[in-house]
Amino acid sequence: MLRNIKDLLGFRIAAKDGEIGLVKDFYYDDEMWTIRYLIVKTGPWFSREVLLSPEVVIDHKWGTGTFHVGITMDQVRHSPNIDTQKPVSRQQEAELAKYYPWQSYWGTGFYPGGVWGIVQSSPRIDPNRIRETDTTEIFHEDKHLRSMKEVTGYRIHAQDGDIGHVTDFMFDDQTWQIAYFMVDMHRWIGGKKVLVAIKHVKHVEWENSKVVVDLNVGAIKTSEPFDKWNYTVPGYDQAEYKKQVVHFK
């Protein structure tokens, strides 16, 4: 099923032996458009932010706002210290993968599964599409790891002009794959929000906070607003899309 990412901010993280903290943000891979880490604000028992892979999530309690994870509070307490206010390096990711352990997504190309008793909720990525790791850059930041909050607000630039800005993301709750941007067009053509499929992204100008897509303004403008059940999504089958949608705000 598809869900919007903003609904998950503030979700509780429940370990085997107690509550760890709350979801503050997410890191995703801007090449594969897949969520790689949950940024969790722990407390009050242990006050710092930690990164957790979706691989440790063993149960989704969507209705109750809780993710149950297959780790303990003590494991989180003694996990490698990573400053989430600074870029995360490949070395730090490798340390996390060694500690818990989960596999580095940029190493083998997929999450192994089974370690935490996960079957369907663990991401599965095509190894042929994964970039090879450049070991000479292992100590440098992972340039393809991006914050959801960082990209929220980015302008959407169509073939013939700006059309709106990113207000949210839709993702598959089984694979953690991002499927759509939610685009607010109020400041440009007024009155509605629409969805634009990730497959239409040509590139992202990070220095200009801009997402460039291969659609024209007219195609996006004529899309139905996402808060109606009879909308269309550029490039996707309407009936199939409606079948997958959970809800919108």
C-alpha positions in Angstrom: 0.0 0.0 0.0 1.1 3.6 -0.5 1.4 6.0 2.4 2.5 9.5 2.8 5.7 10.1 4.8 4.5 13.0 6.9 2.1 10.7 8.7 5.0 8.8 10.0 6.8 11.7 11.7 6.2 11.3 15.4 5.6 7.5 15.2 6.8 5.7 18.3 9.6 3.2 18.1 8.9 0.2 20.4 11.9 -2.1 21.1 11.6 -5.6 22.5 11.8 -4.2 26.1 10.3 -0.7 25.9 9.8 2.4 23.9 13.0 3.9 22.3 11.7 7.2 21.0 10.0 9.0 18.1 10.6 9.2 14.4 12.0 12.6 13.6 12.9 12.3 9.9 14.0 9.8 7.2 17.1 9.5 5.0 16.6 8.2 1.5 18.9 7.2 -1.4 18.5 9.8 -4.2 19.6 7.2 -6.8 17.3 4.4 -5.9 14.6 6.6 -4.2 14.3 4.2 -1.3 14.1 5.0 2.4 17.4 3.8 4.0 17.2 5.1 7.6 14.7 6.3 10.2 16.1 9.1 12.2 14.9 8.5 15.8 14.9 11.0 18.7 15.4 8.8 21.8 14.3 9.8 25.2 13.8 10.5 27.9 15.8 7.4 29.0 18.6 8.2 26.5 18.7 11.6 24.9 20.3 11.6 21.4 19.3 10.9 17.8 20.0 7.5 16.3 19.7 5.9 12.8 17.7 2.7 12.3 17.4 0.8 9.1 13.9 -0.2 8.0 15.3 -3.7 8.2 14.8 -3.8 11.9 11.1 -3.0 11.6 9.2 -6.2 12.3 5.7 -4.9 12.7 3.8 -1.8 11.4 1.1 -0.5 13.7 -0.2 2.1 11.3 -3.4 2.7 13.2 -1.6 3.1 16.6 1.3 5.1 15.3 3.9 2.6 16.4 6.8 0.7 14.7 7.9 -2.4 16.6 11.6 -3.2 16.0 13.6 -6.3 16.6 16.2 -4.7 18.8 16.5 -3.8 22.5 16.9 -0.5 24.3 20.4 -1.5 25.4 21.4 -2.1 21.8 20.3 1.4 20.9 22.1 2.9 23.9 25.4 1.4 22.9 25.1 1.9 19.2 27.7 3.9 17.3 27.4 7.7 17.9 26.4 9.5 14.7 25.7 13.2 14.6 22.6 13.5 12.4 23.1 17.2 12.1 26.1 16.5 9.9 26.5 14.4 6.6 26.7 10.7 7.3 29.8 9.0 6.0 30.1 5.5 4.4 32.4 4.6 7.3 29.6 5.4 9.8 27.1 3.4 7.8 29.4 0.5 7.8 29.9 0.7 11.5 26.1 0.7 12.0 25.8 -2.4 9.7 28.5 -4.2 11.6 27.0 -3.3 15.0 23.4 -4.4 14.6 24.0 -6.1 12.1 22.2 -5.2 8.9 23.9 -5.2 5.6 25.1 -2.0 3.9 22.7 -1.3 1.0 25.6 0.0 -1.0 27.6 -3.2 -0.5 25.7 -6.3 -1.6 22.8 -4.5 -3.2 20.1 -5.8 -1.0 19.0 -6.3 2.6 19.5 -9.9 3.7 16.2 -10.3 5.6 15.5 -13.0 8.1 17.9 -11.6 10.7 15.1 -9.8 12.6 12.4 -12.2 11.4 11.4 -9.8 8.5 9.9 -11.1 5.3 7.8 -8.6 3.5 8.8 -5.3 5.2 12.4 -5.6 4.3 13.5 -3.7 1.2 14.6 -5.7 -1.8 16.7 -3.9 -4.4 17.9 -5.1 -7.8 21.7 -5.8 -7.4 22.2 -4.8 -11.0 21.0 -1.3 -10.3 23.2 -0.6 -7.3 26.3 1.5 -7.8 29.6 0.0 -6.9 31.3 1.2 -3.7 34.3 3.4 -4.2 36.5 2.4 -1.3 38.6 5.5 -1.7 35.6 7.5 -0.5 34.6 5.3 2.4 35.6 8.0 4.9 33.6 10.7 3.1 29.9 11.5 3.3 27.4 9.4 1.4 26.4 12.1 -1.2 23.3 10.1 -2.2 21.8 10.0 1.3 19.2 12.8 1.6 16.8 14.0 4.3 13.1 14.0 3.6 12.7 17.3 5.5 15.6 18.8 3.5 13.8 18.1 0.2 10.4 19.2 1.4 9.9 22.6 -0.1 12.0 22.1 -3.2 10.6 23.6 -6.3 9.3 21.4 -9.1 10.5 22.6 -12.5 8.7 21.2 -15.5 9.9 21.4 -19.1 8.4 24.9 -19.6 8.6 26.4 -16.1 8.2 26.0 -12.4 4.9 24.4 -11.3 5.0 24.1 -7.5 7.0 22.8 -4.6 7.4 19.4 -2.8 5.1 19.1 0.2 5.3 15.4 1.0 6.2 11.9 -0.4 4.3 8.8 -1.1 6.0 5.5 -0.6 5.3 1.7 -0.7 5.0 0.5 2.9 6.4 -3.0 2.0 9.5 -2.0 0.0 10.0 1.5 1.4 10.4 2.7 -2.2 9.3 6.3 -2.8 6.7 6.4 -5.6 5.5 10.0 -5.8 6.1 13.6 -4.8 3.2 15.5 -3.5 3.3 18.9 -5.2 1.6 22.0 -3.9 0.8 24.3 -6.9 -0.9 27.1 -4.9 1.8 29.7 -5.4 2.1 29.0 -9.1 -1.3 28.2 -10.7 -3.4 28.1 -7.6 -5.9 25.9 -5.8 -4.6 22.4 -5.7 -2.0 19.7 -4.9 -1.2 16.9 -7.2 1.1 13.8 -7.4 4.1 13.5 -9.7 5.7 10.1 -10.2 9.4 9.7 -9.3 10.0 8.1 -12.7 9.5 11.6 -14.2 12.5 13.1 -12.3 15.3 14.0 -14.7 17.6 15.3 -12.1 17.8 17.3 -8.9 19.6 20.6 -8.6 20.6 20.4 -4.9 22.4 23.7 -5.0 19.2 25.4 -6.3 16.7 23.3 -4.2 15.0 22.3 -7.5 13.6 19.0 -8.9 13.5 18.9 -12.7 10.9 16.6 -14.3 10.2 15.6 -17.9 6.6 16.7 -17.9 5.2 20.0 -19.1 3.2 22.4 -17.1 0.0 21.5 -18.9 0.2 17.8 -18.1 0.7 18.5 -14.4 -1.9 21.4 -14.4 -4.6 19.2 -15.8 -4.1 16.5 -13.2 -6.9 16.1 -10.7 -6.1 17.2 -7.1 -4.9 14.4 -4.9 -7.7 14.9 -2.3 -10.2 13.5 -4.7 -10.8 9.8 -5.4 -11.2 10.3 -9.1 -7.8 11.8 -9.8 -5.2 10.8 -12.3 -1.4 10.7 -11.9 0.8 11.6 -14.8 2.3 8.5 -16.2 0.4 6.0 -14.1 -2.8 3.9 -14.5 -5.6 5.6 -12.6 -7.5 2.4 -11.6 -4.4 0.7 -10.3 -3.3 3.8 -8.4 -6.7 4.2 -6.8 -6.6 0.6 -5.6 -3.3 1.2 -3.8 -4.0 4.6 -2.1 -4.5 4.5 1.6 -5.4 8.1 2.4 -4.5 11.7 2.0 -4.5 14.8 4.1 
